[in-house]
Structure formats: structure tokens, C-alpha cells
């Protein structure tokens, strides 16, 4: 019995180093596997819409008076001429429709055959309308009314008036833009302009 016990103890002592060699101890400098950390995926880059190179560019034209109305807008320009050549005021009224940003003109003329002189009323105008309700207006006109015709050897009196005016008008509000005097008589000519933006 003692011999059997001795053999078991001896066998255990002999087998212990072998088992120790079969179970390697991890070296001290071996890094311990890091625990995987949850990472947030990078945000997707914002998608940009590709612009059609053939698409028209829409711009609002501006200048010192601000933004202009669309070029498809029309402006009605009314001119009223009041003339006292005959001793009492005689009024002539002219109306034209002009596209904003464009020009317009009117030519009227009469010819007196016997007296051999002409009378006319010629107007050139341009308008530019703005969203603020003002209208930049340029007007040039020539006005020569029929007056005292010649009798016998006396020449006819044919007064003429030429004016060129640049003015800022308020939408729909009349404004007297000139009052001129005749150099030989007490005649006075008054010119009134009204620009109306047509909606």
C-alpha cells in the first residue's frame, strides 16, 4: 500500500512540469487585445444639384434708383402742352405707350401751302420704371404751333419751341417739368408730364 502511494506521488511530481510546459504563459509585453470601440460613421457629404449650363440666368437689373421692373412692363407717358400764344391758353395733349427701358417717338406735321410754312409737334421719349414706383423719363420735343399767318408782304409768325428734359416721375402723378417764355411776346408755354406704370 505504501509502495502504491509512493508511485502516485512520484507520477504527479513528474507530470507537473510537463503540464506546465504545455500551457504557455503569455509574455508580459504582449499587448492585450483592445476592446472594439463603437465608431460613428462619417457623415455623408451633402449632395449638390448640378446646374444646367443651358438654363437662362435670371437677374434683376439695378442701378442708382434700385431694382427695375420687368422689361415686359409698359409705361404710359402723357404730355400736356399749354400755350398762351393766341392770348388764351391752348392745350395740346399727346399720349404714348413705351416699353420700360425702351424708346418711343411721335411725328405730327401740317403744311400751310399759301403761307409756305409748317407747324409740327415732334416728341422723342424713353422711360425706365422701377419697383419703387418711380419712372426715369427722358423727353425731347419740338413744338411750333400755327399762329398769325402772313397777310400781303408780311411774313408769318411761326414760333418754335425745342426742349430736352430728363426727370424722375412718380407713378401716375403729373409734374410740370418746364415753363418757357417767348423772347418777343408775353407768350408762356407750360409742359406737364405724367408717367403711369401699366400693371
Buried (B, 14 or more C-beta within 10 A) or exposed (E): EEEEEEEEEEEEEEEEEEEEEEEEEEEEEEEEEEEEEEEEEEEEEEEEEEEEEEEEEEEEEEEEBEEBBEEEBBBBBBBBBBBBBEEEEEEBEBEBEBBBBEEBEBEEEEEBEEBEBEBBBBBBBBBBBBBEEBBBBBBBBBBBBBBEBBEEEEEBBBBEBEBEBEBEBEBEEBBEBBEBEBEEEEBBBBBBBBBBBEE
